[in-house]
């Protein structure tokens, strides 16, 4: 994997770059739609490619391990072939599920015991098995196995967890060195900075991760309930330490405003379920604010879903029609809303890139933040 930085904004840390993988180039900053179980909910792969034009999507190690399972993916030739997606894929490591399944797991030095949300069966993830699973999935970018601490988090717990994440990182790297890729292309490995919302821990973790010299780096444990100001403060601390010539991925973030503010702090890659999840609940994101399409005010509004026409659905259908689909509980409504929201997120990061290259990102960003911070 190769990362080229084309330009940095003169008034912030925002940068425009290109990330080269064996499945294609990714123009940064980038938003990555979440395809948890080999599917971005409500969207066909051809829509992801031709309408939304996603450069890269995510797969989820925990969910794919449970279903369809690794033997199926290996027989298919990896996740790309299984789901007919031939652009880059990033997989998480299963570490976030350690956090989200806190009621049914047991964390220890060796790894994590957990119960399947599908049938209650018992399973075990270690740094080594996470690497094996991600080899079988075959993503272009794979993540280190870590523990994502909750918010708020006791300082001593956050410190112990961070050090264990660092020890797990070494085990991940040692195991990867002994296990070849399965499908004839390279997999880039990203370690993850932890440390909750404690400045000294974040600095210590960022320094430890920077020393590893990986092809890219991620920041985890944010967007888990902390105020946005704390997220930005921790991100700024970490990006001041992480290598400037490597891509930086802020995991699980976030709202359109979160994304723009973190681009300004030097983040290159984002993912979040918000655009798809909110779409299924009738919440649309636009450049002028958010819309709850289920509100009665849209019942006889025959204007396009979005006059900007970012995707094909934006001008093909009216707000009144989309509201009707939600009122009638038609699946098509969720699909249209999902295509719109993902299209908007991709448009937003690409506009950010244009303005970084043009040298006026900060002025544009400040204006966009004001516009988007409204309910229409």
ZAZATOR-216889 format. One record per residue (C-alpha): x, y, z. Coordinates in steps of 0.1 Angstrom, whole numbers, padded with zeros to 4 digits, always signed. Each point is the difference from the previous one (the first is absolute). Layout:
BEGIN
XYZ...
//
This chain:
BEGIN
+0000+0000+0000+0012+0035-0009-0012+0033+0013+0006+0033-0019-0009+0034+0016-0007+0025-0027-0007+0031+0021-0005+0012+0036-0024+0028+0008+0020+0031+0010-0024+0009+0030-0005-0035+0014+0014-0035+0000-0024-0012-0027+0017-0018-0029-0010-0015-0033+0017-0032-0010-0003-0032-0020+0002-0035+0016+0011-0027-0025-0011-0036+0006+0000-0031-0022-0038+0004-0005+0003+0037-0010+0007+0035+0011-0018+0018+0028-0001+0038-0001+0002+0015+0035-0016+0013+0021-0025-0029-0004-0031-0013+0016-0004-0038+0000-0035-0015+0000-0005-0028+0025-0007-0034-0015-0003-0019+0032-0010-0035-0013+0013+0003-0036-0028+0025-0008-0005+0037+0005-0036+0000+0013-0026+0009-0027+0025+0006-0028+0010-0022-0030+0037-0002-0008-0006+0015-0034-0016+0031+0017+0030+0002+0023+0023+0001-0030-0020+0019-0026-0022+0024+0020+0016+0005+0034+0035-0007-0015+0015-0014+0031+0038-0004-0002+0001-0025+0029-0024-0017+0024+0002-0018+0033-0005-0036+0011-0004-0011+0036+0022-0028+0013-0022-0011+0028-0032-0002-0021+0017-0017-0030+0017-0025+0023-0034-0010+0013-0018+0001-0033+0007-0011-0028+0032-0013+0019+0035-0002-0013-0002-0033-0019-0027+0015-0023+0020+0031-0006+0032-0019-0008-0019-0023-0024-0014+0031-0017+0035+0015-0003-0003+0027+0026-0026+0027+0008+0006+0020-0033-0011-0030-0021-0027-0011+0024-0019+0033-0001+0011+0010-0035+0018+0031+0011+0033+0007-0017+0011+0032+0016+0018+0002+0033-0013-0014+0033+0010+0008+0036-0008-0024+0028-0001+0008+0037+0015-0025+0024-0029-0010+0022+0013+0022+0028-0030+0024-0002-0023-0030+0007+0020-0005+0032-0014+0033+0010-0035-0003-0014-0006-0035+0014+0011+0009+0035-0028-0019+0015+0011-0033-0015+0037+0000-0002+0030-0006+0023+0033+0019-0008+0033-0015+0011+0036+0002-0011-0003-0029-0024-0030+0015-0018-0038+0003+0003-0026-0026+0007-0034+0010-0013-0034-0014-0009-0015+0002-0035-0029+0025-0003-0015-0025-0025-0003-0032+0020+0017+0006+0033+0029-0024-0008+0034+0007+0016+0030+0013-0020+0035+0013+0006+0019+0028-0017+0038+0005+0005+0023+0024-0018+0012-0031-0020-0034-0012-0010-0012+0035-0010+0030+0001-0024-0009-0034-0014-0036+0010-0005+0010+0032-0018+0023-0020-0022-0029-0023-0009-0023+0030-0007+0027+0015-0022-0005+0037+0006+0025+0025-0014+0004+0017+0034-0002-0020+0032+0000+0013+0036+0018-0010+0031-0020-0017+0027-0007+0024+0028-0023+0008+0029-0023+0030-0005-0007+0014+0035-0034+0016+0008-0007+0036+0009+0003+0010+0027+0029-0022+0010+0020-0002+0032+0036+0012-0006+0016-0031+0014-0022-0023-0021+0008+0021-0031+0037-0002+0007-0001-0038+0005-0020-0004-0031+0023+0021-0020+0031-0020+0010-0018-0032-0008-0010+0014-0034+0037+0007-0006+0010-0035+0011-0027-0014-0023+0014+0021-0028+0034-0017+0002-0017-0034-0001-0020+0011-0030+0032+0010-0018+0020-0031+0010-0028-0022-0013-0005+0019-0033+0037-0004-0007-0005-0038+0001-0032-0002-0020-0001+0008-0038-0029+0017-0017-0024-0024-0016-0012+0016-0033+0030+0013-0017-0001+0037+0010+0014+0020+0029-0018+0009+0032+0010+0032+0018+0000-0001+0038-0012+0029+0023+0007+0000+0037-0025+0019+0022+0006+0029+0025-0020-0003+0032+0001+0018+0034-0036+0012+0005-0003+0037+0005+0032+0004+0021+0026+0022-0017+0030-0017+0015-0012-0035-0010-0009+0012-0035+0035+0015-0004+0016-0032+0013-0020-0022-0022+0006+0021-0031+0037+0000+0006+0000-0038+0004-0021-0005-0032+0022+0025-0019+0031-0020+0009-0014-0031-0016+0004+0015-0035-0032-0016-0014-0014+0009-0035-0028+0020+0016-0014+0008+0035-0034+0001+0016-0015+0018+0029-0025-0020+0020-0021+0004+0031-0016+0033-0010-0036+0007-0011-0011-0023+0029-0021+0026+0018+0026+0027+0009-0008+0037-0009+0012+0011-0034+0024+0024+0015+0018-0028+0018+0001-0020-0032+0016+0029-0018+0025+0006+0028+0011-0037+0000+0003-0001-0038+0021+0032+0000+0024-0015+0025+0004-0033-0019+0004+0016-0035+0028+0022+0014+0019-0032+0007-0009-0025-0027+0022+0000-0031-0011+0027-0025+0009-0022-0030-0024-0028+0010-0038-0001-0003-0020+0006+0032-0033-0017+0005-0025+0012+0027-0022-0030+0008-0038+0003+0002-0003+0038-0006-0025+0015-0005-0024+0028-0009+0007+0022-0030+0013+0027+0023+0022-0024+0019+0015-0011-0033+0009+0035-0011+0014+0011+0034+0022-0032+0001+0012+0005-0036+0012+0034+0012+0020-0019+0027+0018-0022-0025-0023-0030-0003-0001-0018-0034-0025-0029+0004-0034-0003+0017-0028-0026+0004-0033+0001+0018-0034-0017-0001-0017+0033+0005-0009+0008-0037-0015-0035-0005-0016-0004+0034-0015+0035+0000-0012-0004-0035-0020-0031+0010-0017+0022+0027-0008+0028-0025+0028+0024+0009+0016+0016-0030+0033+0020-0001+0003+0029-0023+0024+0030-0005-0026+0023+0016-0009-0021+0030-0018-0033+0009-0035-0011-0010-0024-0023+0018-0018-0011-0031-0028-0016+0022-0012+0034+0012-0033+0012-0013+0015+0032-0015+0014-0021-0029-0034-0016-0008-0007+0023-0030+0035+0012-0007+0006-0009-0037+0035+0013-0002+0029-0024-0006+0014-0019+0030+0032+0021-0005+0002+0027-0027+0038-0006-0001-0006-0033-0018+0030-0017+0015-0015-0035-0007-0026-0012-0026-0027-0003+0027+0004+0037+0011-0018+0015-0030-0019-0031-0011-0023+0000+0030-0017+0027+0021-0001+0006+0037-0037-0007+0000+0005-0034-0017+0028-0010+0023-0022+0010+0030-0028-0021-0014+0023-0031-0003+0010+0003+0037-0036+0005+0011-0010-0031-0020+0030-0019+0014+0013-0008-0035+0035-0013-0001+0008+0022-0030-0002+0031+0023+0029-0013+0021+0020-0009-0031-0005+0034-0016+0009+0018+0033+0031-0022+0004+0013+0008-0035-0006+0037+0006+0018+0000+0034+0030-0020-0012+0002+0021-0031+0000+0031+0021+0028-0012+0023+0022-0009-0030-0008+0034-0016+0010+0017+0032+0034-0015+0003+0007+0005-0037-0010+0037+0003+0024+0002+0030+0027-0015-0023-0007+0026-0027+0002+0029+0024+0032-0014+0016+0015-0001-0035-0013+0035-0008+0014+0014+0033-0032+0012+0015-0011-0030+0021-0003+0018+0033-0022+0028-0013-0023-0026-0017+0000-0023+0030-0011+0027+0024-0028+0010-0023-0011-0036-0005-0001-0007+0038-0023+0029+0005-0023-0011-0029-0002-0036+0011-0007+0007+0036-0037+0006-0006-0032-0020+0000-0021+0007-0031
//
